Each structure stands twice: as structure tokens, then as C-alpha cells.
Amino acid sequence: MDRISYQFYEMMHLAFAPARAMSDATLTTFKNPFNPFAHTSVGRSVAAAAELFERMTRRYGKPVFDLPETLIDGVATPIVEEVVWERPFCRLLHFQRIFQGEAPRQSKLLIVAPMSGHYATLLRGTVEAFLPSHDVYITDWCDARAVPNEKGVFGLDDYVDYLIDALRFLSKRDDGVPLHTLGVCQASVPLICAIAALDGEGGVDAPESMVLMGGPIDPRRSPTAVNRLAVERGVDWFHRNCIHSVPFPHAGFGRRVYPGFLQLSGFMAMNLERHVAAHFDMFNHLVEGDGDSAEKHRDFYDEYLAVMDLAAEFYLETVEKVFIRHEIPQGLLRHRGEIIDLSAIQRTALLTVEGEKDDISGVGQTYAAQELCANIPDVRKQHYLQEGVGHYGVFNGSRFRRDIVPRIREFCARVETPQA
């Protein structure tokens, strides 16, 4: 069944193509202002049904960041995206700000996006929030089904290697500009491991700080449904039920992956009633002519429904080592055969951020890094619990912008001073 399940999904997607084309034609017809039916409730209902059908049966492509400018000291500053570093499974994007006069001296910030199904564009709001105050870079992970087999495998060790290379590339050793890092969700794990490896080597390329947000450093604390599922099922269950081969004609034909469509079904199942209600609401908004509310729905689901395949090696190793065997808090996690010693981190400051209502990484799971990094001076460590937000609210949304971003900026500025 494994050999045909992904192919069957592709076949069904193609089978719906004629129906999607018909729904597009219907939508165009019933939204045409010259069609008298377009101005009736019946016409709007038909158009709304056609749009929802098309949206629920399409494959959502990779979104774009679409951040053309930012405000710096009240001045609109254009932004140009550029790829400054690239590997088979990742590109390092730089949001270069084009200043008219002399550029202000601002620190670099590397945002490490999670490789957990969604694209790095899920952190668009995170990037946008720091553009006025930092020179921002982000890890843009690639869809595994688009990576040819000859490029090799990608496991947890490779993820840590990529981050070590990126940190060395952005190190202040060459330009003297401090580097700060921010790891979101799952990315907190390889980030802290990469920094431990660099700090243990002498710290020449270690960043000034690391901000870990909603990350599963110790999933035994306040375990969520996600944590319990991993322990109850075991890694063999995930191997049998979640891993499939990329079908032809994708570039990664034959590569073993955790397919995006399976991940999406899991995401949707966690809050199925809410997603069904949201689509009913959108239908009603379209019938009522509430274009603003419908557009917000489109923006959210264009991002939420865009998913990518994950390399099987990385996914299974993360499930087993992080969520089942809890190797990080027990000091058992290895990188290329060497034990990752978090107590080796001495120079890099640490800020941990958690959400009070986080149902993915429970309260205390990220805070555990504060205890494991025992040799970071207390003056260079800080923890913040944001009340009233869930997992997504830790790195996006109004409370993130109002409460969390200022604390991160203040922390980064403080630890750059000699006395910190």
C-alpha cells in the first residue's frame, strides 16, 4: 500500500482537475458584474460554492513573503530578498534593506524556521516585526519532494550541520556586527545543539544570543496530545504509517518522505470543527458580500494549507530522539557521534519564550533550556511566559508584536553590552 498511496493521492488530485476548471468557469461567470444573476443571493451562493470547491481541492503552492518595505525611524525603506547561502535542502534568505543615506548600525538576526510541514513564510509576521530593528535572515527550507535523490539524505545531524555553517557564515568575526538567533518551535532543538557545538569549540563563531520560542527542549514537561501520541505509538508506527515514496514526475522521485498531504490531514484533524466552521463562515461572508472577512480567510488558509514533504530521516530521527527517548534533557543526544553538551554554552545569552495556552509545546518544555544551559551567567538568561496565547501566538499576532517583540529587542540590546 505504501508504494501506491502517494501515487493514489496524485491521481485523485489530477482527477479533480476538470471539476476545478468547471468551478473556475462558474465562479468567473457568476462574479461577472455584467451578469444580472451575480447581483442576486442565488448567484452569490453559486459563486461562493464554486470558490470553496476549488479552494478545497487545489494544491497550494509555496507562498511568498511579500515584504516590499519597512518603516525605519518613520522612513519607508525598500526591501530586496536575496539568497546569500544555499544547500540542497535549504536557502538562507536575506531581507536586504535599501537605505537612501548611510545605513544605521544594527545587529544581524537569524530566524531559524521550523521544518515541520509549513514553509518558512509562516513566519512572515515574525520577519516583518524585526525588520525595523535588525538585519534579518531566515532559513528557507526546501520541499523534500523537489530535491533529487542524488543530493543525498537529510537527517537531524544534517540540520545541525546546516545551522553551524549558517552561523559561521553570519558570524561577527568578519564584519564585527553582532549576530542574534531566534529558533521557533521544532527549530529550537537543532539551534541549541548547533550553538553548543560552536561554543564548545571556543565560541569564535557563536552568536551573541539565542531566543527559543515554543520549542520541545523537554517534552516530558506539561505533555500535550502531540507528545503523548509519539510516546504511545513509538517510532515503528510512524515509520509504517507516515513514510512514503515520492512518485514520478517530481524531482525527488523515489525519496522517502513524510508527505505534506498527510501532515495537513493531521493539522486539520486537531481542530476539525473550527476549520469546518471557518469555511461555513467564509461561504456566508461571500454570499453577504463581506469581502474583507473573506479575504482574511483566504490569506490565512493560503498559508495554512501550503505544506511540504519532509525527509523521512529527519522526521523519524526527530520523533524518536526528541519526542520518544527525550535525549536532550537526559544529555544523550549526539551530533555526528559526539554528545551534545548544553553546559558547554557559556558565551551565548539565552531567552526562552512560551505561550500560556500552547497545545503543541506545553509550558515548561522550552524553559527547560534555562536549566540545561547551566553555565550561561544568570545575567545573560531570561524567561518570558506570554499569557493568553497558544502556539501560533508565540511568534505571530497582535500580542506577539505588542508584548514579545519589545522584550526580544531589549534582551538583544542588553546582552551586547560588555557588562551583560
Disulfide bonds with the S-S distance in Angstrom:
none
